């Protein structure tokens, strides 16, 4: 099989991203807005999105639309290529270099008459030599600007005069030329660079005829402003950015079309079955760059390391999916000398299914796998399979119950286990180097439960009462990524106040602040306030009396994470 790498460069013209995501329409609208607002310059528009969500591509499309107008000039400045004070110089020079030579020469003469840093002899030599290249003039102006505060103030005035003169169209009282400056990758820069670019935009280049388009995650800029002591971060941002365009999130259908298009371009479409396409789309957070990186990681490993050919592209692809979409599980899987985590999880998953169905007969195959697993964990199987499952869940990695609720993960692991050479594949994984190249600066770290899991609980509201909310971090993360709104409170008083939010489900612990009855008393107060929705007691306590009291108040008591998720799903489905 021949596969090809996907280009990770931003879109510059007609490309699959445009067709699938419909960004060309948004780019055209933003370009039209910029052109129609030229009389309102100076202003700054921020293209706001997380890493890898298409900021650069959209900016290039806006630039292409603007270039169709002869009275609009565009200049591109990649902030990531500059550092600190160099960024201030780079932005200002990029603007000055777009002005025509005669205009710059006039500005040069004006500064020279004031005698800043340039001797008469040096100016005379330059004139006699006939050297009036734009870059030479810009360098001269910058040297004068960097001299002292007085020089900078004067240069600011001269830049404003030059921009106003440049923007005026000869013979027209109303038509204006427009210079649009695109500043990309600002959120990937150091704090010093970000502040330098903001200073250039607001202090030196805040002049008529100029518009800026900044590609940045606004939250990053706000954090830098706050850390630097700049007033209030929100106020600082409002001074820099007048219009913020947040790139809309990619919906599930768009993400699937994007995965299919990328798979077709890379030659992997025959390997990515529809379930795997859905898994890739959702577990990458519907992020175009992450999708490309995942496919490229597979292509690189397959084409470069011939040892993988023995296992077929199917086995390698599933290994890459595990590594990038479920990195915690993958790290445990490839740990030298560790157990076979695939077989371990499959055994746990099948026993869990048996218990949930109310079955009692293991069957020869499951029994043959369960006995050595129990021996390794120093457990003794018994006929009380629900109780044994609880023991098993306490002995196995704590994320297994959540992974068992993730249909995409389960399918992936089962398919990996069913491969003819799965044991040899595991051995190869343990000897191989990491499939994923280092992420670029500014790229977020992959987490176990990123993107949307298989549950669709959008619009659900859960009020969670627990005086140790950190203990529930994994479950809260799962619920949030499923579309659930979660409010965590630490006591009954806050829970009662939270009822005005009209939650679908209330989850509570039992013991709180050394008061073993806090949970039950809280349920009684919640019911007294008229709450008729689902109340779930989620605690490891085996106090049957307290659990019976809670159930008498129409609460359901569970100890398993999986059961908790199932009850929430049932409650939301009933509410709909």
N, C-alpha and C positions, 0 to 999 in steps of 0.2 A: 504494500500500500504506500502511496505517495501522499504526504501531507505538506501543507505550507503554513508558514507563520503569518499571523495577522499583523498588519501595520498598526502601531499604537499612536501614530501621529494624529493630530486633530483633523477634522474634516475641512478640506479647502474647496471642495466643489461637489458635484453630484456624487454621492456615495451612499452605501447601504444605510449609514446612520440617518441620513436625511430622509430616505424613503421610509424607514421603519418608524422613526421617532417623530417625524413631522416638524423638525426644527427649522426647516427653510421658511415656513410660514411665520414663525415667531421672529426669525431674523429679519424678514422683510418688514414686518410691522415695527420692530425696534428701529430699523434703519430709517423708515419713513418718519417715525417720531423724532429722531435726531435731526433729520433734514428740516422738518417743519418747525423745529424749535431753535433754529440757528439765531434768530433775533434775541433769544433768551440766554445766549451764552454769556458768561461761562457756566457750565454745569457738568456734573459727573453722574454717570449711570454705573451701578454695580451689577455685574452678572454674578449672582449668588447661587452657589450649590456646593455640595460636598465634593471630596476628592473623587475624580474619575467619572463625574456625572455629566460631562460635556460642556464645560464652560468655554474651553479654548475653541472647540468646534463651532459653538454658537457665535463666538466673537469673530471667527474667520468668515462665517457666513454673513454677519452684519457688515463686515468690511467689504466683502465682495459686492453686496447690494449698494453700499455707499459709493463705491468707485464708478458706478454707472453715471453719477452726476459730475459733470466737468467742474463745478464750483465747489466740490468737496475733495479735500486731500486727506489721506490717511497715513498714519505712521504707527509702527508697531514697536513696542518696547517690552522685552521679556525680562521681568524683574528678577527672575531666578538667576540670570547670568551676571547680575551686579551684586555688590556687597557693600553694605553700610553707606558711607558717604559717597562711594562711587555711584550708587543708585541715584542720588540727588543730581549728580553731574550728568549721568546718563539720560535721565528723563528730560532735563532742560536742554541738553545738546540735541536730543532727538527732535525736539520741537524747533529749535533754532535752525537746524539743518534743512527744514522743510521750507523756510522762507527763501525768497529768491535772492540772488547774489547782490543785486543793486540795493535792495532794502537792508541787507546785513551790512553792506559797506557804509551806508548812511549812519547806521547805529554805531559802527566802528569809529567813524569820524567823530561822532558826538562824544563818545567816551574818550577818544584821544585828545580832544580839545581840553578836556578837564585834567589831562595829564596823569591819569591813573596807571601807574606801573609801566607805562610804555614811554620810553624816551623818544625825543624828537628824531634822534638819529636812527633808532630802530624803525620808526614809522617811515622815515624817508627812504631807508634802504628797501623796505617792503614795497613801497610805492614804485620806486625806480625799477625794481625787479619785475614789476607787473604781476606780483603774486597775490592774487585775490581769490584763491580757492576757498570754497565755502567752509571746508573743514578747518583751514588755517584761521579764517575769521572767527569761527565759533570757538576755537581753542583760545584765541586772544581774548575774546569777550569773557570766557570762563575764568581765565587767569585774573582778569580785572575784578570780576565778581567775587572771587574767593579772597580778595585782598583784605577787606575789613567791612564792618557793618555799614559804613557810609557808602562804600562802593556798591554793596549789595542792594541797598535801598535805591540808589540811582539806577542801577541795572534793572531792577524790578520795574521802575517807571519807564525805562527805555524799551523793555520787552513789551510792556502794555501798549506803548505807542506804536511799536513795530507791528504787533499783532493787529491792532486796530487799522493801521494803514494797509496791512496785507489783506485783511478781511474785506475792505471796501472794494467794490467792483467799479472800475472807472465808468463814468457816465450814468450811474444808477444811484438813486437816492434811497432805495429800499433793499436792493439785492445785496447779499453779503456772501463772501466765501467762508468756508467752514473747514477747520482743521480738527480732525478727530484723532485722538491719541489713544491707542489700545495698550493697556498695561496688563500683561498676562502673568499668571502664576504668582500673584502677590502673596497669597496665603501660604506658599511653600517657602517663603524667605525668612531670614532671621528677623528678630524684633527690630534691630537697628535699621535694616533695609526697609521694612514696612513703614517705619516712622519717617525715613528719609523720603520715600516716594510720596507719602501723604503730605509732607512738608512742601515738596515740589509742586504738587497739585494745588494746594491751598494757598501757599504763600507767594510762590514765584510765578506760577502759570495760571492764576485765577484772573484771566483777562478775556475781554470780548473776542469772539472768533474761535475760541478753543472749547472743545468738548472732550471729556475723558470717558473711556469705557474701561472699568476695572474688573478683571476676572479674579474673584476672591470669595472665599467663605467668610461671610461677614462676622461670624462668631470669632474667628481667628483674629481679625482686625480689632474687634472689641476687646478681646483678652489682652492684646498687646497694648492698646490704649490705656486700659485700666492698670496694667502692670507698670506702665511708664509714669503713672501719676497724672495723666492728662485728664483733668476735670472728671466728669462722669463719662464713661465710655460711650454711652448712647448719645450724649450731647456732642462728643467729639466726632462720632460717625456722621451725625446730621450735618456738621459743618463741612465734612469732606464729600459726602454722597447725598445728592438730592433725590435720586430715583433708584430704588432697589428692585431689580427683576430677579425673582427666585425661580430657577428652572423647575418646572413642575415635575413631581416624581413620576417615574415610569410605571405605568399600570401593568398588571399581569399579562395581558394580551400583547402589549408592546414588547415586554421583556422576552416572551416566548418567540415572537417574530425576530427579535434581535439575535437570540441564541441560534435560531435556525439559519438566519442569514450568515452569521459568523461561521457556523459549522459548514455551510455550503462553500464559503470562500476558502476555508482551511482544508476541505476534503474530509472532514470528520462526520459529515451528516449521517452516513450509514451506521456509525457507532453510537451516536447520541439518540437513543430511542426516545419516544415521546415522554415517558416517565423521567428519564435522565435529563431531558431538556427542561422539564418543569423544575426538577431539583436544582439544576445549574442556575436557572433564572431566579429562583426564590432564595437559595442559600448564598448567592453572591450579592444579595440586597438589591437585585435588579440594576446592578452597577455595570455600565458598558465596559469600563476599563478592567474591572475584576473578571468579567466574562472572557475578555480577550486574553488576559494573563493566564487564566485557567487553561484555555484551549492551547495557548502557546507553550505552556509548561508540558502538556502532553506531547505536542508535536516535537519539541526539542528532545525530550527523553527518548521518544520512539526513533527518531532519525539518527541520533548520535550514539546511543548505546544499543548495540546489536543484541546484547543479552536479553533484552525485553522481547525480541521477536519470538523467542521460544514460547512465551505465554500468550502471544497474540495481543492485538491492540485492545481487545476488550478488557483483559486483566489489567493492563497498564492504565487504561483510562479510569477504571474504577479506583485504582490506587491513587491516581492524581486527584480524583474527586474527594476521596477520603482525606488526603493530605490537606487540601485547600479549604474544603468545606467543614471538615470536622478535625481540626488540627490536634486537639487534645487526645482524641481517640487514636489518631494516627501515630502520635508520639508514643503512646503506650503500646501500640501494635508493633512498632519497629524496635522497641527496646531490646537490645541484645540480652539473651538469656531469660527473657520474660515469657509468660504464658502465651498461648495462641488466643489473642483477644477476640478474633473473629469467631472461633469455635465456642469460646466462653460466652460471648454475647448471644450467639444463636441458641445455645443451651438454655440460658436464662430466659430469653424471649419465648421459647417454646413452653417452658414450665409456667411462665407468667400467663401465657394464653390458655394453658390447661386449667389453671386455677380460676381465671376469669370466666371460663365457660362452665365452671362447676364440675369438671371432670375429676376422675380419681385414678384412671389407668394410664400409666406413663407410656407404655409401649416399649418394645425391646430397644429400638434405636435411641430414644431419649434416655432410657434407663442406663444404657451402656455409656452414654456421654456424661450423665449426671453423677454417677458413682465416683469416677476419678476427679471430677470437679469438686465434689463434696470432700473427698479425701484431701485434696490439695489445700482447701480452705479450712480443714479441721472441723467439718460439720458432719452431723449424722442425719441422713435422710430418714423421714418417718412418714407414716400414712397421712399425717396432718399436713397436707401440702400447702395450704395457706400460711400456716405457721412457719413451715420450712422456707417458703418464699420470702417471708419477712427476714428470716435469719440470713438467707442468701443475699438479699438486697443490702443488708448491713455489712456484709463481708466483701461484696463486689464494689467496684468504683461507684461513687455516689451519683454520677451522671447517667447510669444505665436506665433508671426508670424514665427519665426525660427522653433519652434516645429511643427507648422502646415506644414512646408516643409519637416519634417523628417517623412518619410513614416513608419518607424519602430515604432516610438513613437505613431503616430496616430493609427496604428493597435493595439498597446498594450493598449492604453487608451479606444479605442472603444470596444475591447474585455472585458476590465474590466467593462465598463459601461453596457455591455449586460449580465453580470452575474446575476443570479436570485436574489441574496442577496447583490447586490452591495452597497446599503445604509448601511446595517448592517456590511458589510466588512469595509467600511470607518470608521464606529464607532469603530470597533475593532482595526483598524490601529492606531487610535488616542489614544487608551488606552494602546497599546502594547509598549514594550520596543523596542529599535532598533534591527533590525534583524542582522545587520552586526557587528561582533566582531572588537575590535580595530585593526588597521593595525600595523604590526610590524615596529620597528624602521627602517627607510630608505625607507619605502614604500611611493610612491607618493600619494598625496591626489587626490581623484576622482574629476573630473571636469565635468561640464554639457555636454560639447561637446567634449568628448575624442573619439579617434578612428575615423573610417571613417563613415560619415553620408551616407544617401541613394544616394546622388549625386555622379556621377563619372565624375569628370572634370579634370582628370589627364592630365598634359601637358599644360593646359590652363595658359595664362599669363594675369594678370590684373594689370594695372597701375592706382593707386588711388590718386587723387589730392584733398587734404583737409588740411586746416591749423590747424585743430583740429583732428588729426588722432585717438586719444583715444576714440572719440565718436563712432568709427566704430569697436571697439574691438571684439564684438560678431560676427559680420558679417565676419570680417577678419579671425577669428578663424574657422568659418564654412567653408570658402573658402579654407583655408590652409588644413584642415582635409579632404577636398574633392579632394585634389591633385592639387589645383590651386597654382601657384606661384604668390604672391602678392607683389608689390613694392609700398610703400606709400611715397609720396612726398608732400611738403607743399605749393608749388607755381608753376607758369607757367614755369619759367626758368628751374626748375628741371624736370618738365613734358616733356618739349621739348627735354632735354638731354636724358630722359628715352625712347624716341621713337626708339632709336637705338636698344633697347631690343626687338623690334617688338611685342608689346603686342597685344593680341586679342581684349581686351576691355579696354577703358579708362573711368574711373568714375570720375566725378568732382562735387564739390559743386558749389554754386552760389556766395554768398557773402564771401569776404575774406579780412581780415585786413581793415574792414570798407569800402571796395570798393564793392558795390553791383553788379558791372559789371565784377568782376574779373573772374568769371566762364565762362561767355559768351565770353569775350575777349580771354580767354585761349583756348576755343574751336576753335575760329577763327584762332588763331595762330597754333593750332595743325593741323587743316585742311590745312592751308597754307603750312605746312611742308610735305604734301602729305599723311597724315594718312587717310585711307579710311575705317577703321574698325568701330566697334560699339562704340559710345560715349554715355554715360548715365549720365544725370544730376540727382544726388541724393541729394535732399535738401527739407526741410519742407516749404520753402518760397512759398507763394501763388501769387507771382508777375507774372501775366499772360503775361505781355509784355516781360519780360526776358526769360520766358519759350518759348514763341513764337519765339524769336530771336534764341534761342538754337535749336529749332526744324527746323528752316530755314537752320541751318548749319548741318542738318541731324543728330541731336542728339535726344535721347529719354529721356523724363522727367518722373521721378517717385518719389513718397514719401513713398511708402510701401517697407519694407524690403523683403517681399515675392516677389513683382513684380521685385525688383532688382535682386534677385537670379534667377528668371525665365528668365529674359532678358540675364543674363550672360550664363545660360544654353543654350538658343537658339543661342547665338552668337558663343559659342564653338561648338555646333552641326553643325552650318553652315560652320564653318572654317574647320571642319573635312571632 
